Amino acid sequence: DPYIFRPIYNEITTLSYSITEAANVTVKVYTPNGITLLNTLENNVSKSAGSYQVAWDGRDSDGATIVDEGNYRLHIEAVDSHGSIAKRDVSIRVLYQ
């Protein structure tokens, strides 16, 4: 199930993820086409094993534009000390109704 984000009711949406061991984590939001990077929420941040939350206000990387209604993709990538990469994609549905 996708996260539902309604910017007219909530200023931000909080997205949760967890990692099973220490890793450098990158979290990015992509446009509905899944190709264009919209915003980097975390970039190569060192984290220990555990559960985390990241907030997104529906803006692009310039910080000025509220995104249009549609389905967006949150991409989480964790690289551990051995160089192993774990990836996860989560759908975010932006609604204005």
Disulfide bonds with the S-S distance in Angstrom:
none
